[in-house]
Amino acid sequence: MAPSPSPSLPDLASLSLSAPPDDFFESWVVNNGFRRCLDITPAEEFEQLAEHMKWDEGSNAYRKRYAEFVNAWSSIASNTTHETTVRLPLPLANDPNHPDYFAFFTSATFIPDPTALLASEFDRLAQSQGWRPGSKRYRKEQARCFAAEFETHYGHKSEKLEGWQDLCREVEISPTPASITQCKKELKRTHVNIVDLIDCRRTGEYPVLQHKSKAALRRYTLKHGKIFSLKRAKQNGFLTALLIGVF
């Protein structure tokens, strides 16, 4: 039986999906003493709310409330004319039903290019959003973007053999292993950069660049700045088989 919701959480089930985000946030002000900051974006305000409520990113509570937040904004976006720019909330990593990361930022100043190299596309987005390279916001969004893009192309259902076998074929492991355990062993011996792997799917250009050793991969990763967040990578079973320590 699923655990009952915490009594400290307000009941948002009665809120219409078209309820404005202000109603969403005000419910937490009334019930949980959340203090609003009106000079930031709704997405940033949600992050402040999550910190106030101690919802760890990726937890069930975080995912549930984020989905409610997204629903509220999605309804507003669907009823908004094209002359008005609605800044949608940031995508939630590791949610298989969540739309493409870049699609959330579509506007007159940023039109996503699904065939562009991932790092280049993120830098173009960052420039349009005013995220300064190296800043805390830039690093956080880049980690979120890379994780969401991996799941867009490779999924997250690491309990299924078919997913592991597809990944093995992607990096030219032959013959294809017959079990998840064997897939993991073979992938551990394969030295590819995760961002490069995503780029193969985005551009359709294969094979993915392979390196002779972990040391060679580490040097390449640092030189080109193609660093995948360790925290986010550990949330995806497929990625754990490809991880190496960079620093």
C-alpha positions as CSV (number, residue, x, y, z in Angstrom):
1,M,0.0,0.0,0.0
2,A,1.3,3.4,-0.9
3,P,2.2,5.7,2.1
4,S,-0.3,8.4,2.8
5,P,0.8,12.0,2.0
6,S,2.5,14.0,4.7
7,P,-0.1,16.0,6.7
8,S,2.1,19.1,6.3
9,L,1.5,19.2,2.6
10,P,-1.5,21.3,1.4
11,D,-4.1,19.4,-0.6
12,L,-3.6,20.7,-4.2
13,A,-6.0,18.1,-5.7
14,S,-8.8,20.6,-5.6
15,L,-6.9,23.1,-7.7
16,S,-7.9,23.3,-11.3
17,L,-5.1,22.6,-13.7
18,S,-5.8,26.1,-15.1
19,A,-5.2,27.7,-11.7
20,P,-2.5,30.3,-12.0
21,P,0.9,29.6,-10.5
22,D,0.3,32.4,-8.0
23,D,-2.5,30.2,-6.5
24,F,0.0,27.3,-6.4
25,F,2.6,29.3,-4.5
26,E,0.1,31.1,-2.2
27,S,-1.2,27.7,-1.0
28,W,2.2,27.0,0.5
29,V,2.4,30.5,2.0
30,V,-0.8,30.0,3.9
31,N,-0.2,26.4,5.0
32,N,3.6,26.2,5.4
33,G,5.0,29.7,5.9
34,F,6.7,29.9,2.5
35,R,7.9,33.5,1.8
36,R,7.5,34.5,-1.8
37,C,10.0,36.5,-3.9
38,L,8.3,38.2,-6.8
39,D,11.4,39.4,-8.7
40,I,12.4,36.0,-9.9
41,T,11.0,33.6,-12.5
42,P,8.4,31.0,-11.5
43,A,10.9,28.2,-12.1
44,E,13.3,29.8,-9.7
45,E,10.6,30.4,-7.2
46,F,9.7,26.7,-7.3
47,E,13.3,25.8,-6.5
48,Q,13.1,28.1,-3.5
49,L,9.9,26.4,-2.4
50,A,11.5,23.0,-2.8
51,E,14.4,24.1,-0.6
52,H,12.0,25.5,2.0
53,M,10.0,22.3,2.1
54,K,13.2,20.2,2.0
55,W,12.1,18.2,-1.1
56,D,15.3,16.6,-2.4
57,E,15.5,16.8,-6.2
58,G,14.4,13.5,-7.6
59,S,12.4,12.5,-4.5
60,N,8.7,11.5,-4.8
61,A,7.6,14.7,-3.1
62,Y,9.6,16.9,-5.4
63,R,8.4,15.0,-8.5
64,K,4.8,15.1,-7.5
65,R,4.7,18.8,-6.7
66,Y,6.8,19.7,-9.8
67,A,4.2,17.9,-11.9
68,E,1.4,19.9,-10.4
69,F,3.4,23.1,-11.0
70,V,4.0,22.1,-14.6
71,N,0.4,21.3,-15.2
72,A,-0.6,24.8,-14.0
73,W,1.9,26.4,-16.3
74,S,1.0,24.2,-19.3
75,S,-2.6,25.2,-19.1
76,I,-1.6,28.9,-19.1
77,A,0.7,28.3,-22.1
78,S,-2.0,26.6,-24.1
79,N,-4.3,29.6,-23.6
80,T,-1.7,32.3,-24.3
81,T,-1.4,34.1,-27.6
82,H,1.8,33.9,-29.7
83,E,2.6,37.5,-29.0
84,T,3.1,36.7,-25.3
85,T,6.2,34.8,-24.1
86,V,5.4,32.4,-21.2
87,R,8.5,31.2,-19.4
88,L,7.7,27.7,-18.6
89,P,9.2,25.9,-15.6
90,L,12.4,24.0,-16.0
91,P,12.1,20.3,-17.0
92,L,12.4,17.7,-14.3
93,A,15.3,15.3,-14.9
94,N,14.5,11.6,-14.8
95,D,10.9,12.0,-15.6
96,P,10.2,9.7,-18.6
97,N,6.9,11.5,-19.4
98,H,8.5,14.9,-19.4
99,P,9.0,16.9,-22.7
100,D,12.3,17.7,-24.3
101,Y,14.4,20.1,-22.1
102,F,15.1,22.6,-24.9
103,A,11.4,22.8,-25.9
104,F,10.6,24.6,-22.6
105,F,12.6,27.6,-23.6
106,T,11.3,28.0,-27.1
107,S,10.7,31.7,-27.9
108,A,11.4,34.3,-30.5
109,T,15.1,34.4,-29.4
110,F,15.6,30.6,-29.1
111,I,14.3,28.0,-31.5
112,P,15.7,24.5,-30.6
113,D,17.7,22.6,-33.2
114,P,17.4,18.9,-32.4
115,T,20.3,18.1,-34.7
116,A,22.8,20.4,-33.2
117,L,25.7,19.2,-30.9
118,L,24.5,19.1,-27.3
119,A,27.1,21.4,-25.8
120,S,26.7,24.0,-28.6
121,E,22.9,23.9,-28.3
122,F,23.1,24.4,-24.5
123,D,25.5,27.3,-24.9
124,R,23.2,29.0,-27.4
125,L,20.3,28.5,-24.9
126,A,22.4,29.9,-22.0
127,Q,23.2,33.0,-24.0
128,S,19.5,33.6,-24.8
129,Q,18.7,33.2,-21.1
130,G,21.6,35.3,-19.8
131,W,23.2,32.4,-17.9
132,R,26.9,33.3,-17.5
133,P,29.3,30.5,-18.3
134,G,30.7,29.1,-15.1
135,S,28.0,30.6,-12.9
136,K,26.0,28.4,-10.4
137,R,22.9,28.7,-12.6
138,Y,24.8,27.8,-15.7
139,R,26.3,24.7,-14.1
140,K,23.0,23.6,-12.6
141,E,21.1,24.0,-15.9
142,Q,23.8,22.3,-17.9
143,A,23.7,19.3,-15.6
144,R,19.9,19.2,-15.8
145,C,20.0,19.6,-19.6
146,F,22.5,16.8,-20.2
147,A,20.6,14.3,-17.9
148,A,17.3,15.1,-19.6
149,E,18.8,14.7,-23.1
150,F,20.3,11.3,-22.2
151,E,16.9,10.1,-21.1
152,T,15.2,11.5,-24.1
153,H,17.4,9.4,-26.4
154,Y,18.2,6.3,-24.3
155,G,15.5,6.1,-21.6
156,H,15.9,5.2,-18.0
157,K,14.4,1.6,-17.7
158,S,17.6,-0.1,-16.8
159,E,15.8,-3.2,-15.6
160,K,15.1,-4.2,-19.2
161,L,17.7,-6.2,-21.1
162,E,16.7,-4.7,-24.4
163,G,17.8,-1.2,-23.3
164,W,21.2,-2.5,-22.2
165,Q,21.6,-4.4,-25.5
166,D,20.7,-1.3,-27.5
167,L,23.4,0.6,-25.6
168,C,25.9,-2.1,-26.3
169,R,25.2,-2.1,-30.0
170,E,25.5,1.7,-30.0
171,V,29.1,1.5,-28.8
172,E,29.8,-1.4,-31.2
173,I,30.1,-4.2,-28.6
174,S,29.9,-7.4,-30.6
175,P,28.6,-10.0,-30.1
176,T,25.7,-8.4,-28.2
177,P,25.8,-9.7,-24.5
178,A,22.9,-12.0,-23.5
179,S,22.4,-10.7,-20.0
180,I,22.3,-7.4,-18.1
181,T,25.3,-8.4,-16.1
182,Q,27.3,-9.1,-19.2
183,C,26.2,-5.9,-20.7
184,K,27.5,-3.9,-17.7
185,K,30.8,-5.7,-17.8
186,E,31.4,-5.0,-21.4
187,L,30.3,-1.3,-21.1
188,K,32.7,-0.9,-18.2
189,R,35.5,-1.8,-20.6
190,T,34.3,0.7,-23.1
191,H,35.7,4.3,-22.9
192,V,33.2,6.7,-24.5
193,N,32.2,10.2,-23.5
194,I,28.5,10.4,-22.5
195,V,28.0,13.8,-24.3
196,D,29.5,12.3,-27.4
197,L,27.1,9.4,-27.1
198,I,24.1,11.8,-27.0
199,D,25.5,13.7,-29.9
200,C,25.4,10.6,-32.1
201,R,21.7,10.3,-31.5
202,R,21.2,14.1,-32.1
203,T,23.2,14.3,-35.3
204,G,22.9,10.7,-36.6
205,E,26.6,10.5,-37.1
206,Y,28.3,7.3,-36.0
207,P,30.3,5.6,-34.7
208,V,30.8,7.3,-31.3
209,L,34.4,8.2,-30.6
210,Q,36.1,5.6,-28.4
211,H,39.2,6.0,-26.3
212,K,42.0,3.5,-25.5
213,S,41.9,3.9,-21.8
214,K,40.1,5.7,-18.9
215,A,43.1,8.0,-18.7
216,A,42.7,9.0,-22.3
217,L,39.0,9.5,-21.9
218,R,39.5,11.6,-18.8
219,R,42.0,13.9,-20.6
220,Y,39.6,14.3,-23.6
221,T,36.6,15.0,-21.3
222,L,38.5,17.7,-19.4
223,K,40.0,19.3,-22.5
224,H,36.6,19.7,-24.2
225,G,34.5,20.4,-21.1
226,K,32.1,17.5,-21.8
227,I,31.5,16.7,-18.2
228,F,28.4,14.9,-17.0
229,S,27.1,15.5,-13.5
230,L,28.1,12.6,-11.3
231,K,25.0,13.1,-9.1
232,R,22.6,13.0,-12.1
233,A,24.4,10.2,-13.8
234,K,24.0,8.0,-10.7
235,Q,20.2,8.5,-11.0
236,N,20.2,6.6,-14.3
237,G,21.2,2.9,-14.3
238,F,22.5,3.0,-17.9
239,L,24.9,5.8,-17.1
240,T,26.4,4.1,-14.0
241,A,28.1,1.6,-16.4
242,L,29.7,4.4,-18.4
243,L,30.9,6.6,-15.5
244,I,34.6,7.4,-14.8
245,G,36.1,9.8,-12.2
246,V,37.2,13.0,-13.9
247,F,38.6,15.0,-11.0
